[in-house]
Structure formats: C-alpha cells, structure tokens
Amino acid sequence: MKNIKHREDEKKFVLEVGDGECELLYEFSLDGKMDIQRTYTPDNLRGQGLAKVLTVFVLDFALENGLKVIPTCWYTAKVIDETPKYGALL
C-alpha cells in the first residue's frame, strides 16, 4: 500500500515509498486555482508508475474539493489530456 500525505504547509503531496519520497508541488493562483508546478521521482524509484499514482491522487483530490487546476507541470498536463474526467478541472 502506498502512503500519500498532503503537506499543506509545504504546498506539496508526498508519496512515501520505503525510505524515498516522490513529490508533487503546487501553489494557489490569485484566482484560487491549484497550480500544479512539478512532480519529482528520485532516480531509484523511477519506472514504477509512482508519478502517475501521485498525480492521479492529487487530481482526484482537486475534483473532490471543487478546485480548478493549472497544469504547469508537463506530466500533470499529460495525465489530464489522457483522462477525460480530468478535463473538468481546467
């Protein structure tokens, strides 16, 4: 089971895997949109689909909380493009 935590004070979501962490960083724009700026997966954890797990978790969080998203992060933009239900976030 993957452990995802929202570190609101740091404006990021973290997926803890063993002794490593993948992270998704965000800011809120002046008009209240969640600007997803970056995803990061350490080299030793890449290729396992962890960035997608984390990104989907955050996009679902945005949907559930009625947030709009600015996909500054290229990977987040890709996941939104590939998943029709996330089109409502834009």
N, CA and C atoms as an extended XYZ file, in Angstrom:
270
Properties=species:S:1:pos:R:3:atomname:S:1:resname:S:1:resid:I:1 pbc="F F F"
N         0.842       -1.188        0.000 N   MET     1
C         0.000        0.000        0.000 CA  MET     1
C         0.882        1.244        0.000 C   MET     1
N         0.545        2.159       -0.866 N   LYS     2
C         1.312        3.387       -0.981 CA  LYS     2
C         0.783        4.414        0.016 C   LYS     2
N         1.662        5.183        0.582 N   ASN     3
C         1.310        6.147        1.609 CA  ASN     3
C         1.470        7.564        1.053 C   ASN     3
N         0.342        8.238        0.779 N   ILE     4
C         0.374        9.599        0.252 CA  ILE     4
C        -0.069       10.554        1.353 C   ILE     4
N         0.723       11.605        1.538 N   LYS     5
C         0.425       12.607        2.558 CA  LYS     5
C         0.351       13.982        1.917 C   LYS     5
N        -0.572       14.776        2.413 N   HIS     6
C        -0.683       16.163        1.969 CA  HIS     6
C         0.019       17.029        3.005 C   HIS     6
N         1.123       17.607        2.610 N   ARG     7
C         1.859       18.515        3.494 CA  ARG     7
C         1.480       19.940        3.103 C   ARG     7
N         0.314       20.331        3.592 N   GLU     8
C        -0.274       21.612        3.213 CA  GLU     8
C         0.649       22.789        3.496 C   GLU     8
N         1.331       22.760        4.621 N   ASP     9
C         2.226       23.860        4.987 CA  ASP     9
C         3.400       23.998        4.020 C   ASP     9
N         3.751       22.900        3.338 N   GLU    10
C         4.846       22.920        2.363 CA  GLU    10
C         4.329       22.992        0.928 C   GLU    10
N         3.013       23.002        0.779 N   LYS    11
C         2.353       23.035       -0.533 CA  LYS    11
C         2.831       21.899       -1.428 C   LYS    11
N         2.719       20.680       -0.869 N   LYS    12
C         3.075       19.519       -1.674 CA  LYS    12
C         2.365       18.271       -1.161 C   LYS    12
N         2.250       17.314       -2.066 N   PHE    13
C         1.794       15.970       -1.745 CA  PHE    13
C         3.004       15.065       -1.868 C   PHE    13
N         3.112       14.111       -0.967 N   VAL    14
C         4.273       13.227       -0.935 CA  VAL    14
C         3.819       11.780       -0.922 C   VAL    14
N         4.427       10.980       -1.782 N   LEU    15
C         4.202        9.539       -1.817 CA  LEU    15
C         5.441        8.894       -1.214 C   LEU    15
N         5.264        8.292       -0.060 N   GLU    16
C         6.384        7.660        0.632 CA  GLU    16
C         6.514        6.216        0.170 C   GLU    16
N         7.711        5.862       -0.273 N   VAL    17
C         7.996        4.509       -0.747 CA  VAL    17
C         9.317        4.081       -0.120 C   VAL    17
N         9.245        3.142        0.820 N   GLY    18
C        10.464        2.737        1.524 CA  GLY    18
C        11.070        3.935        2.214 C   GLY    18
N        12.351        4.189        1.927 N   ASP    19
C        12.998        5.351        2.532 CA  ASP    19
C        13.067        6.539        1.571 C   ASP    19
N        12.299        6.473        0.466 N   GLY    20
C        12.293        7.553       -0.518 CA  GLY    20
C        10.934        8.229       -0.608 C   GLY    20
N        10.914        9.359       -1.291 N   GLU    21
C         9.682       10.108       -1.475 CA  GLU    21
C         9.577       10.651       -2.892 C   GLU    21
N         8.385       10.507       -3.468 N   CYS    22
C         8.042       11.204       -4.694 CA  CYS    22
C         7.218       12.402       -4.247 C   CYS    22
N         7.292       13.494       -4.985 N   GLU    23
C         6.533       14.651       -4.557 CA  GLU    23
C         5.896       15.390       -5.716 C   GLU    23
N         4.795       16.062       -5.401 N   LEU    24
C         4.102       16.925       -6.332 CA  LEU    24
C         3.954       18.272       -5.632 C   LEU    24
N         4.498       19.305       -6.257 N   LEU    25
C         4.493       20.649       -5.677 CA  LEU    25
C         3.435       21.505       -6.345 C   LEU    25
N         2.780       22.343       -5.563 N   TYR    26
C         1.746       23.218       -6.092 CA  TYR    26
C         1.756       24.556       -5.373 C   TYR    26
N         1.083       25.507       -5.974 N   GLU    27
C         0.796       26.825       -5.389 CA  GLU    27
C        -0.654       27.123       -5.728 C   GLU    27
N        -1.241       28.086       -5.059 N   PHE    28
C        -2.557       28.551       -5.459 CA  PHE    28
C        -2.400       29.891       -6.154 C   PHE    28
N        -3.056       30.031       -7.300 N   SER    29
C        -3.017       31.287       -8.039 CA  SER    29
C        -3.905       32.312       -7.334 C   SER    29
N        -3.809       33.556       -7.749 N   LEU    30
C        -4.603       34.623       -7.139 CA  LEU    30
C        -6.103       34.374       -7.284 C   LEU    30
N        -6.499       33.662       -8.341 N   ASP    31
C        -7.925       33.382       -8.531 CA  ASP    31
C        -8.341       32.032       -7.930 C   ASP    31
N        -7.482       31.450       -7.091 N   GLY    32
C        -7.844       30.250       -6.336 CA  GLY    32
C        -7.640       28.921       -7.047 C   GLY    32
N        -6.993       28.930       -8.203 N   LYS    33
C        -6.731       27.676       -8.913 CA  LYS    33
C        -5.487       27.004       -8.347 C   LYS    33
N        -5.506       25.676       -8.355 N   MET    34
C        -4.358       24.894       -7.897 CA  MET    34
C        -3.370       24.768       -9.064 C   MET    34
N        -2.268       25.451       -8.949 N   ASP    35
C        -1.238       25.431       -9.989 CA  ASP    35
C        -0.258       24.306       -9.661 C   ASP    35
N        -0.403       23.193      -10.374 N   ILE    36
C         0.489       22.047      -10.152 CA  ILE    36
C         1.759       22.312      -10.944 C   ILE    36
N         2.830       22.551      -10.208 N   GLN    37
C         4.052       23.054      -10.816 CA  GLN    37
C         5.077       21.986      -11.169 C   GLN    37
N         5.106       20.905      -10.391 N   ARG    38
C         6.208       19.961      -10.603 CA  ARG    38
C         5.904       18.630       -9.934 C   ARG    38
N         6.292       17.563      -10.600 N   THR    39
C         6.345       16.250       -9.952 CA  THR    39
C         7.805       15.824       -9.954 C   THR    39
N         8.178       15.094       -8.928 N   TYR    40
C         9.559       14.616       -8.855 CA  TYR    40
C         9.572       13.195       -8.304 C   TYR    40
N        10.307       12.331       -8.990 N   THR    41
C        10.533       10.960       -8.544 CA  THR    41
C        12.039       10.728       -8.513 C   THR    41
N        12.594       10.294       -7.375 N   PRO    42
C        14.032       10.021       -7.306 CA  PRO    42
C        14.436        8.944       -8.322 C   PRO    42
N        15.664        9.013       -8.773 N   ASP    43
C        16.167        8.067       -9.781 CA  ASP    43
C        15.899        6.609       -9.416 C   ASP    43
N        16.104        6.249       -8.159 N   ASN    44
C        15.969        4.842       -7.770 CA  ASN    44
C        14.505        4.367       -7.720 C   ASN    44
N        13.554        5.283       -7.851 N   LEU    45
C        12.137        4.906       -7.821 CA  LEU    45
C        11.453        5.078       -9.176 C   LEU    45
N        12.177        5.546      -10.167 N   ARG    46
C        11.582        5.790      -11.485 CA  ARG    46
C        11.223        4.485      -12.194 C   ARG    46
N        10.275        4.594      -13.107 N   GLY    47
C         9.872        3.448      -13.912 CA  GLY    47
C         8.875        2.524      -13.240 C   GLY    47
N         8.310        2.941      -12.119 N   GLN    48
C         7.354        2.110      -11.392 CA  GLN    48
C         5.933        2.665      -11.440 C   GLN    48
N         5.729        3.766      -12.171 N   GLY    49
C         4.411        4.376      -12.270 CA  GLY    49
C         4.023        5.202      -11.053 C   GLY    49
N         4.994        5.543      -10.225 N   LEU    50
C         4.694        6.263       -8.985 CA  LEU    50
C         4.251        7.703       -9.234 C   LEU    50
N         4.826        8.360      -10.231 N   ALA    51
C         4.416        9.726      -10.553 CA  ALA    51
C         2.946        9.750      -10.962 C   ALA    51
N         2.522        8.729      -11.688 N   LYS    52
C         1.117        8.671      -12.106 CA  LYS    52
C         0.210        8.434      -10.908 C   LYS    52
N         0.595        7.538      -10.016 N   VAL    53
C        -0.198        7.278       -8.807 CA  VAL    53
C        -0.390        8.582       -8.026 C   VAL    53
N         0.682        9.322       -7.844 N   LEU    54
C         0.630       10.561       -7.089 CA  LEU    54
C        -0.186       11.621       -7.819 C   LEU    54
N         0.021       11.756       -9.108 N   THR    55
C        -0.702       12.750       -9.897 CA  THR    55
C        -2.195       12.467       -9.913 C   THR    55
N        -2.577       11.218      -10.114 N   VAL    56
C        -3.999       10.842      -10.106 CA  VAL    56
C        -4.617       11.122       -8.736 C   VAL    56
N        -3.892       10.828       -7.674 N   PHE    57
C        -4.382       11.106       -6.328 CA  PHE    57
C        -4.678       12.600       -6.167 C   PHE    57
N        -3.755       13.446       -6.617 N   VAL    58
C        -3.921       14.887       -6.473 CA  VAL    58
C        -5.042       15.410       -7.373 C   VAL    58
N        -5.146       14.906       -8.588 N   LEU    59
C        -6.232       15.333       -9.467 CA  LEU    59
C        -7.589       14.914       -8.903 C   LEU    59
N        -7.666       13.726       -8.322 N   ASP    60
C        -8.904       13.301       -7.660 CA  ASP    60
C        -9.206       14.195       -6.460 C   ASP    60
N        -8.192       14.570       -5.716 N   PHE    61
C        -8.334       15.500       -4.591 CA  PHE    61
C        -8.940       16.813       -5.098 C   PHE    61
N        -8.424       17.322       -6.211 N   ALA    62
C        -8.927       18.576       -6.780 CA  ALA    62
C       -10.397       18.428       -7.189 C   ALA    62
N       -10.742       17.327       -7.831 N   LEU    63
C       -12.130       17.081       -8.216 CA  LEU    63
C       -13.052       17.051       -6.999 C   LEU    63
N       -12.648       16.302       -5.990 N   GLU    64
C       -13.466       16.132       -4.786 CA  GLU    64
C       -13.654       17.435       -4.021 C   GLU    64
N       -12.707       18.355       -4.174 N   ASN    65
C       -12.757       19.613       -3.437 CA  ASN    65
C       -13.194       20.800       -4.303 C   ASN    65
N       -13.667       20.511       -5.516 N   GLY    66
C       -14.181       21.562       -6.390 CA  GLY    66
C       -13.147       22.568       -6.850 C   GLY    66
N       -11.900       22.127       -6.957 N   LEU    67
C       -10.821       23.021       -7.378 CA  LEU    67
C       -10.635       22.994       -8.893 C   LEU    67
N       -10.176       24.091       -9.436 N   LYS    68
C        -9.714       24.150      -10.821 CA  LYS    68
C        -8.194       24.024      -10.776 C   LYS    68
N        -7.620       23.508      -11.864 N   VAL    69
C        -6.188       23.208      -11.899 CA  VAL    69
C        -5.513       23.932      -13.061 C   VAL    69
N        -4.316       24.410      -12.797 N   ILE    70
C        -3.419       24.911      -13.849 CA  ILE    70
C        -2.297       23.879      -13.943 C   ILE    70
N        -2.227       23.137      -15.050 N   PRO    71
C        -1.196       22.093      -15.165 CA  PRO    71
C         0.127       22.631      -15.707 C   PRO    71
N         0.833       23.399      -14.893 N   THR    72
C         2.146       23.912      -15.290 CA  THR    72
C         3.120       22.754      -15.516 C   THR    72
N         3.024       21.725      -14.698 N   CYS    73
C         3.852       20.526      -14.832 CA  CYS    73
C         3.442       19.764      -16.094 C   CYS    73
N         4.403       19.462      -16.937 N   TRP    74
C         4.103       18.772      -18.200 CA  TRP    74
C         3.477       17.407      -17.946 C   TRP    74
N         3.914       16.725      -16.912 N   TYR    75
C         3.379       15.383      -16.657 CA  TYR    75
C         1.917       15.453      -16.224 C   TYR    75
N         1.586       16.430      -15.404 N   THR    76
C         0.194       16.610      -14.995 CA  THR    76
C        -0.664       16.922      -16.211 C   THR    76
N        -0.175       17.776      -17.100 N   ALA    77
C        -0.909       18.105      -18.333 CA  ALA    77
C        -1.161       16.849      -19.159 C   ALA    77
N        -0.180       15.968      -19.229 N   LYS    78
C        -0.310       14.716      -19.984 CA  LYS    78
C        -1.398       13.830      -19.374 C   LYS    78
N        -1.393       13.670      -18.059 N   VAL    79
C        -2.400       12.835      -17.400 CA  VAL    79
C        -3.799       13.412      -17.618 C   VAL    79
N        -3.934       14.735      -17.540 N   ILE    80
C        -5.236       15.371      -17.785 CA  ILE    80
C        -5.686       15.108      -19.217 C   ILE    80
N        -4.783       15.264      -20.177 N   ASP    81
C        -5.106       15.026      -21.586 CA  ASP    81
C        -5.543       13.591      -21.844 C   ASP    81
N        -4.949       12.643      -21.132 N   GLU    82
C        -5.232       11.221      -21.355 CA  GLU    82
C        -6.455       10.711      -20.586 C   GLU    82
N        -6.991       11.513      -19.674 N   THR    83
C        -8.071       11.055      -18.803 CA  THR    83
C        -9.244       12.028      -18.890 C   THR    83
N       -10.291       11.673      -19.650 N   PRO    84
C       -11.404       12.601      -19.888 CA  PRO    84
C       -12.032       13.226      -18.632 C   PRO    84
N       -12.133       12.466      -17.559 N   LYS    85
C       -12.803       13.023      -16.363 CA  LYS    85
C       -12.057       14.218      -15.781 C   LYS    85
N       -10.770       14.347      -16.065 N   TYR    86
C        -9.988       15.454      -15.528 CA  TYR    86
C       -10.122       16.736      -16.354 C   TYR    86
N       -10.760       16.649      -17.512 N   GLY    87
C       -10.985       17.835      -18.337 CA  GLY    87
C       -11.787       18.896      -17.587 C   GLY    87
N       -12.635       18.476      -16.666 N   ALA    88
C       -13.458       19.394      -15.882 CA  ALA    88
C       -12.622       20.265      -14.936 C   ALA    88
N       -11.388       19.869      -14.718 N   LEU    89
C       -10.519       20.617      -13.799 CA  LEU    89
C        -9.940       21.874      -14.433 C   LEU    89
N        -9.953       21.932      -15.760 N   LEU    90
C        -9.319       23.067      -16.463 CA  LEU    90
C       -10.232       24.283      -16.524 C   LEU    90
